[in-house]
Amino acid sequence: MPEAATMLAVRGLNAWYGESHVLHGVDFDVRSGEVVTLLGRNGAGKTTTLRAIMGIVPRREGSIVFEGAETVKLPSNRIARQGIAYCPEERGIFASLNVFENLMLPPVVREGGLTVERVYELFPNLEERRTSQGTKLSGGEQQMLAIGRILRTGARLLLLDEPTEGLAPVIVQQIGRTIAELKKQGFTILLVEQNFRFAATVADRHYVIEHGRVADMIANADLPANMDKLHDYLGV
């Protein structure tokens, strides 16, 4: 089977928060239709990598080519319109709005987004809670809502930051099934994940981030042979 085309190519990516130089020449690729994880210890630069791709760090340099177009000089609203969506770890649910209103917030940027009905099919809990305020949702329901919201936009590349953080195992499994279903539907997903056991159930490849650089790339099929190395990287 021919290799899928590269959707995202990151080269020499540097990023700063004020004087703090966080990313030091990050290089990696994500192919169309893949699920790829960024693994690494806390503070390694994983979240900053997603934020830099999305254009929401104060300063970035290098090259970020999405579907053949350089985006490193574009503001975040233009990047979103190219077809990239970001689901932050803090989820960003508006407490004063109900589930349906939260779902409808982001604008549709391209054709091909999921309808609200399709989002409800993926996350039946959301349909049951559609008139509930954001504050009334469990952590798992908030995560489903945060993911569901970006699926409406028409984005083809989804950046998910720690989607399983703090969730019960049964909800983690549901998020895993959702990621598998989205992949089947042609979405491409770049995932920051602390839980590499979960990552191993959903991803095609893993990049290990260490001190703001890519230290290694491990194909999912090669994970069992690399567990000792991964333990060393992640300190687990």
Helices and strands as residue ranges (DSSP letters): E 6-17, E 20-31, E 35-39, H 46-54, E 59-66, E 69-70, H 76-82, E 84-87, H 99-104, H 116-122, H 124-128, G 134-136, H 139-151, E 157-161, H 169-184, E 188-192, H 196-202, E 205-210, E 213-219, G 220-222, G 224-226, H 227-234
